[in-house]
């Protein structure tokens, strides 16, 4: 067996990149998604905006992110990752600075469309998972699972800190401070830590063997496949639709869990506990499924996530009291946390680490129509019937079809 090649301090350098990915994904997700309601509240008061106007910013960010992700995904495969990530950090900081100058709600929508969308792609899973797919093979799932914990940890810590700043200094000063602090901390950290491939440091994935010094400056990654080649593969479309269903159902359940709970007699406090349970179990799922992703058939990992979602839906259809709703929240959290590292590892196995950014970029706009339809459909179904049961049965059926679709995914012979 080849001996491990430790980085300075005895730690394989890839684990430092896991930490960098933890911060990059965590900060951008917490700042753009988790904190959106906190950010928009004082802005809506300032400009007398309604709920529809408030939602335009995050909607624009989502749509533009989907439109630009195929192009940025190709850049992730071809350009230095530290440069792209620094652009993402700069766009996040610029976005908050521009928000501090907003004089009308359309300024907010434009800022989320033009700045936050780029930050979400260049600091998010498209870049981070692509980087980790190059640095890890045997422990790829675990590495991606730990890095994805950043979204939960920062989502827990950052919104209260941001609200504290808004309450203490006012929203304009708080946004400017966050812009300055994020750039001052993340730009040098990103520039110093990020590295495209282990070969550039004389290492191999997982640190199992050195690369000859003469070859250290040459990338060991194969050339990425073309867009048409990727999109002709059945695996691409099946995985995109399966993940689209998973994300769609998860988003719909997350946005409707609290109203469902209070509608069945639970207090607002108990409804909040259900959301907390979901978040904690999501963190557990990321680590557990990340570890399992390195040991099992990755299709089984996604199948397990789908099965947990189906269990969640059946529990929610019939649950009347706190205990069954608690069980449903726990199952949904495990599924949501688990699907992220399994998805990331599966993409690397099916399409190769060198193709990772392109594939993720192409997959996002394919998934988007499915993902954005879930929450409105659940709301419409409730308005029409007075209950979520109809929507949940439809969601369960879609998850069942997704399970059948997974049987059509073919892994490379070496990964079977």
Rosetta blueprint (number, residue, H / E / L):
1 X L
2 X L
3 X L
4 X L
5 X L
6 X L
7 X L
8 X L
9 X L
10 X L
11 X L
12 X L
13 X H
14 X H
15 X H
16 X H
17 X H
18 X H
19 X H
20 X H
21 X H
22 X H
23 X H
24 X H
25 X H
26 X H
27 X H
28 X H
29 X H
30 X H
31 X H
32 X H
33 X H
34 X H
35 X L
36 X H
37 X H
38 X H
39 X H
40 X H
41 X H
42 X H
43 X H
44 X H
45 X H
46 X H
47 X H
48 X L
49 X L
50 X L
51 X H
52 X H
53 X H
54 X H
55 X H
56 X H
57 X H
58 X H
59 X H
60 X H
61 X H
62 X H
63 X H
64 X H
65 X H
66 X H
67 X H
68 X H
69 X H
70 X H
71 X H
72 X H
73 X H
74 X H
75 X H
76 X H
77 X H
78 X H
79 X L
80 X L
81 X H
82 X H
83 X H
84 X H
85 X H
86 X H
87 X H
88 X H
89 X H
90 X H
91 X H
92 X H
93 X H
94 X H
95 X H
96 X H
97 X H
98 X H
99 X H
100 X H
101 X L
102 X L
103 X L
104 X L
105 X H
106 X H
107 X H
108 X H
109 X H
110 X H
111 X H
112 X H
113 X H
114 X H
115 X H
116 X H
117 X H
118 X H
119 X H
120 X H
121 X H
122 X H
123 X L
124 X L
125 X H
126 X H
127 X H
128 X H
129 X H
130 X H
131 X H
132 X H
133 X H
134 X H
135 X H
136 X L
137 X L
138 X L
139 X L
140 X H
141 X H
142 X H
143 X H
144 X H
145 X H
146 X H
147 X H
148 X H
149 X H
150 X H
151 X H
152 X H
153 X H
154 X H
155 X H
156 X H
157 X H
158 X H
159 X H
160 X H
161 X H
162 X H
163 X H
164 X H
165 X H
166 X H
167 X H
168 X H
169 X H
170 X L
171 X H
172 X H
173 X H
174 X H
175 X H
176 X H
177 X H
178 X H
179 X H
180 X H
181 X H
182 X H
183 X H
184 X H
185 X H
186 X H
187 X H
188 X H
189 X H
190 X H
191 X H
192 X H
193 X H
194 X L
195 X L
196 X L
197 X L
198 X H
199 X H
200 X H
201 X H
202 X L
203 X L
204 X L
205 X H
206 X H
207 X H
208 X L
209 X L
210 X L
211 X L
212 X L
213 X H
214 X H
215 X H
216 X L
217 X L
218 X L
219 X L
220 X L
221 X L
222 X L
223 X L
224 X L
225 X L
226 X L
227 X H
228 X H
229 X H
230 X H
231 X H
232 X L
233 X L
234 X H
235 X H
236 X H
237 X H
238 X H
239 X H
240 X H
241 X H
242 X H
243 X H
244 X H
245 X H
246 X H
247 X H
248 X H
249 X H
250 X H
251 X H
252 X H
253 X H
254 X H
255 X H
256 X H
257 X H
258 X H
259 X H
260 X H
261 X H
262 X H
263 X H
264 X L
265 X L
266 X L
267 X L
268 X H
269 X H
270 X H
271 X H
272 X H
273 X H
274 X H
275 X H
276 X H
277 X H
278 X H
279 X H
280 X H
281 X H
282 X H
283 X H
284 X H
285 X H
286 X H
287 X H
288 X H
289 X H
290 X H
291 X H
292 X H
293 X H
294 X L
295 X L
296 X L
297 X L
298 X H
299 X H
300 X H
301 X H
302 X H
303 X H
304 X H
305 X H
306 X H
307 X H
308 X H
309 X H
310 X H
311 X H
312 X H
313 X H
314 X H
315 X H
316 X H
317 X H
318 X H
319 X L
320 X L
321 X L
322 X H
323 X H
324 X H
325 X H
326 X H
327 X H
328 X H
329 X H
330 X H
331 X H
332 X H
333 X H
334 X H
335 X H
336 X H
337 X H
338 X H
339 X H
340 X H
341 X H
342 X H
343 X H
344 X H
345 X H
346 X H
347 X H
348 X H
349 X H
350 X H
351 X H
352 X L
353 X H
354 X H
355 X H
356 X H
357 X H
358 X H
359 X H
360 X H
361 X H
362 X H
363 X H
364 X H
365 X H
366 X H
367 X H
368 X H
369 X H
370 X H
371 X H
372 X H
373 X H
374 X H
375 X H
376 X H
377 X H
378 X H
379 X H
380 X H
381 X H
382 X H
383 X H
384 X H
385 X H
386 X L
387 X L
388 X L
389 X H
390 X H
391 X H
392 X H
393 X H
394 X H
395 X H
396 X H
397 X H
398 X H
399 X H
400 X H
401 X H
402 X H
403 X H
404 X H
405 X H
406 X H
407 X L
408 X L
409 X L
410 X L
411 X L
412 X L
413 X H
414 X H
415 X H
416 X L
